Amino acid sequence: MLIDYHTHHERCGHAVGTLEQYVRRGIELGLSQLGLSDHMPLLHVDPAAYYPEMAMPMDELPRYVEEVLMLKEKYRGEIDIKLGLEGDYIEGYEAEIQQIVERYPWDYVIGSVHFLGEWDITDFRQTAGWEGRDPLKVYETYYDAIGKAAATGFYDILGHFDVIKRFGYAPTAEQTAEKESFENQALQSVAESGIAMELNASGLTKPCAEMFPAEDILRRAIARGIPLTLGSDAHDPKKLSENLDQARMQLKQLGVKEVATFDRRQRIMIPLQD
């Protein structure tokens, strides 16, 4: 079984392609399971006053769910469509997140940290946010949020664990031990929560030029028994499953034999394919 559990679509504003175009592309690629997992609507900022094209509007969320469920039925027997959501963790907005998580029949929810306050550390338009900041402190804040996200119980998968490195900003080499301490605390929270973590291949095409997470973090995750799944984080149907062959190869080389899939919030482990 070939899977891709992390994808984005035109509704979020910064991706292209309809949901059905992704489904058809998934069939072309021979995927057994395709997770449709668009961004949760913004909760903590005014979408009209914030940076444009960050996430689907709130009134589109039920339409998104309805369309995925329709496609699940339409293509049943050709590809197994999973209803997913990438649900930002935003400290202080747990009640609002929980309402969205509990309101719809998700197969899985990815918990990701994009925002530190109103700063989206993954947005190329906001890299000036690093100016005047101590990168080590930013990393500490980020990994603290990752740990808190895992502990909420809202999520099934922890998304792009070390996406904080995306644009190449990092603590100094002399601060490596402190950085790894923050990573390990977050990994321990993920392990204790019992949720899975994704190997997200999209980092290979970003300035950091390596997957999320990096191999050394991935090794530590495997040592803690954290289940793993696979995602391309495609924002265009043409990029569906991009570099997942490399991701699968890396997992094989590290001794991983199974990956996590989901159905109605229940995790099902399947053999890792070549």
C-alpha positions in Angstrom: 0.0 0.0 0.0 1.3 3.4 -1.0 0.1 6.4 1.0 0.3 10.1 1.2 -1.3 11.7 4.3 -0.4 15.4 3.9 -1.9 17.5 1.0 -3.3 21.0 0.5 -5.7 22.4 -2.1 -7.1 25.5 -3.6 -9.4 26.3 -0.6 -6.5 27.2 1.6 -5.5 30.1 -0.8 -1.8 29.2 -1.1 -2.2 25.9 -3.0 -3.6 25.0 -6.4 -5.8 22.2 -7.6 -9.2 20.9 -6.7 -9.7 18.0 -4.3 -10.9 15.9 -7.2 -7.7 16.7 -9.2 -5.7 15.4 -6.3 -7.8 12.2 -6.2 -7.3 11.6 -9.9 -3.6 12.2 -9.6 -3.5 9.8 -6.7 -5.1 7.1 -8.8 -2.6 7.8 -11.6 0.3 7.3 -9.1 -1.1 4.1 -7.8 -1.8 5.4 -4.3 -3.8 3.0 -2.1 -4.7 5.7 0.4 -4.8 9.5 -0.1 -5.2 11.9 2.9 -6.9 15.2 2.1 -5.7 17.4 4.9 -6.3 21.1 4.2 -5.5 23.9 6.7 -7.8 24.6 9.6 -9.3 28.1 9.4 -7.5 30.8 11.3 -8.7 31.3 14.9 -6.4 33.7 16.6 -6.0 36.5 14.0 -8.5 38.4 11.9 -8.3 36.8 8.4 -9.3 40.1 6.8 -6.5 42.0 8.4 -3.8 39.3 8.4 -1.6 38.1 5.6 -3.8 36.9 2.8 -4.3 33.3 1.6 -3.3 31.5 4.8 -6.1 29.0 5.3 -9.7 28.3 4.2 -12.4 30.6 5.5 -14.4 29.2 8.4 -17.6 29.0 6.2 -15.7 26.8 3.8 -14.9 24.2 6.4 -18.3 22.3 6.2 -18.1 22.5 2.4 -14.6 21.0 2.5 -15.8 18.1 4.6 -18.8 17.5 2.4 -16.7 17.4 -0.7 -14.2 15.0 0.7 -16.9 12.7 1.8 -18.5 12.9 -1.6 -15.2 12.0 -3.3 -14.7 9.2 -0.8 -17.9 7.6 -2.1 -17.4 8.5 -5.8 -14.0 6.9 -6.0 -14.6 4.0 -3.6 -12.9 0.9 -5.0 -10.3 2.9 -6.9 -8.6 4.7 -4.0 -9.2 5.0 -0.3 -9.8 8.7 0.5 -9.2 9.8 4.0 -10.8 12.9 5.5 -8.1 14.8 7.2 -7.3 18.3 8.6 -4.1 20.0 9.4 -5.1 21.7 12.6 -2.8 24.4 14.0 -2.0 24.2 17.6 -2.3 27.8 19.0 -1.8 28.1 22.8 -4.8 29.7 24.4 -7.2 28.6 21.7 -7.5 25.0 22.8 -11.3 25.2 23.3 -11.9 26.5 19.7 -9.6 23.8 18.2 -11.3 21.1 20.2 -14.7 22.2 18.8 -13.5 21.8 15.3 -11.8 18.5 16.0 -14.9 17.1 17.6 -17.5 18.5 15.2 -16.6 16.6 12.0 -16.0 12.9 11.2 -12.3 13.1 10.6 -10.2 10.1 9.8 -7.2 11.9 11.2 -6.0 15.3 12.4 -2.5 16.5 11.9 -1.3 18.8 14.7 1.2 21.4 13.5 2.8 24.5 14.9 3.1 27.2 12.3 2.4 30.2 14.6 4.3 31.6 17.5 1.8 34.2 18.6 0.8 36.0 15.4 4.1 35.2 13.7 3.9 32.3 11.2 7.4 30.9 11.2 6.7 28.9 8.0 5.6 31.9 5.8 8.3 33.2 3.5 6.7 36.7 3.8 7.4 36.7 7.5 11.1 35.8 7.7 11.8 39.3 9.0 10.3 38.1 12.3 13.7 36.5 13.0 15.4 39.9 13.0 16.5 40.9 16.5 15.5 37.5 18.0 17.8 34.9 19.6 17.3 31.8 17.5 17.8 29.6 20.5 14.9 31.3 22.3 12.7 30.9 19.2 13.5 27.2 19.1 12.8 26.8 22.8 9.4 28.5 22.3 8.6 26.4 19.2 9.4 23.0 20.8 7.5 23.9 23.9 4.5 24.5 21.7 5.1 21.1 19.9 5.1 19.4 23.3 1.9 21.1 24.4 0.2 20.3 21.1 1.0 16.6 21.5 -0.3 16.6 25.1 -3.7 18.0 24.1 -5.1 14.7 22.8 -6.6 16.6 19.8 -4.3 15.1 17.2 -3.5 11.8 15.6 -0.3 12.9 13.8 2.4 15.4 14.8 3.2 17.4 11.6 6.6 18.4 10.2 8.3 18.2 13.6 11.3 20.5 12.9 9.7 22.9 10.4 11.3 25.7 12.4 14.4 25.1 10.4 12.7 25.7 7.1 14.4 29.0 6.2 17.8 28.1 7.6 17.6 30.1 10.8 19.1 28.1 13.7 21.0 28.3 16.9 24.8 28.3 16.7 26.9 25.1 16.6 27.9 25.8 20.2 24.2 25.7 21.2 23.6 22.3 19.7 23.2 20.5 23.0 20.6 23.0 24.2 18.7 22.7 20.9 18.7 18.9 21.1 17.4 19.2 24.7 14.4 21.1 23.4 13.9 18.6 20.7 14.1 15.7 23.1 11.6 17.2 25.5 9.1 17.6 22.6 9.8 14.1 21.3 9.1 12.7 24.8 5.8 14.5 24.9 4.9 13.0 21.5 5.9 9.5 22.7 3.9 9.9 25.9 0.9 11.1 24.0 0.8 8.0 21.9 0.3 9.8 18.6 2.2 9.3 15.4 4.6 11.6 13.7 5.0 12.2 10.0 8.1 12.0 7.8 7.3 15.0 5.7 9.3 15.0 2.4 8.6 18.6 1.5 11.6 19.9 3.3 13.8 18.6 0.5 12.6 21.4 -1.7 12.8 24.1 0.9 15.8 26.2 1.8 16.7 23.8 4.6 17.0 21.0 1.9 16.2 18.1 4.2 13.1 16.3 5.3 11.0 17.1 8.4 12.3 15.8 10.7 16.0 15.6 10.1 17.5 12.1 10.2 19.0 12.5 13.7 15.7 13.5 15.1 14.0 10.7 13.2 16.4 8.2 14.8 15.5 9.5 18.2 11.8 9.3 17.4 12.2 5.6 16.3 14.2 4.8 19.5 11.2 6.1 21.5 8.8 3.9 19.6 6.9 6.8 18.0 4.7 5.5 15.1 5.5 7.1 11.7 3.5 8.0 8.7 4.3 9.7 5.3 3.3 13.0 3.8 4.4 15.0 0.8 2.8 18.2 2.0 1.9 18.8 -1.7 0.4 22.2 -2.6 -0.1 21.2 -6.3 -1.5 17.9 -7.7 1.6 17.6 -9.8 3.7 17.4 -6.6 1.6 14.7 -4.9 3.9 12.1 -3.3 6.9 14.1 -4.4 10.1 12.6 -2.8 8.1 10.0 -0.8 10.3 7.4 -2.5 13.2 8.9 -0.6 11.2 9.0 2.6 10.3 5.4 2.4 13.9 4.5 1.6 15.1 6.4 4.6 12.6 4.6 6.9 13.7 1.3 5.5 17.3 2.1 6.1 16.5 2.9 9.7 14.8 -0.4 10.3 11.2 0.8 10.1 8.9 -1.9 8.9 5.4 -0.4 9.3 3.8 3.0 8.8 0.6 4.4 10.4 -2.7 4.8 8.5 -6.0 6.0 10.0 -9.7 5.4 9.7 -12.2 7.4 11.8 -9.4 8.4 14.3 -8.2 4.8 14.7 -4.6 4.0 13.9 -3.9 1.0 11.7 -0.3 0.0 11.0 0.5 -1.4 7.6 3.8 -2.8 6.1 6.1 -0.1 4.7 6.4 -0.5 0.9 9.6 0.0 -1.1 
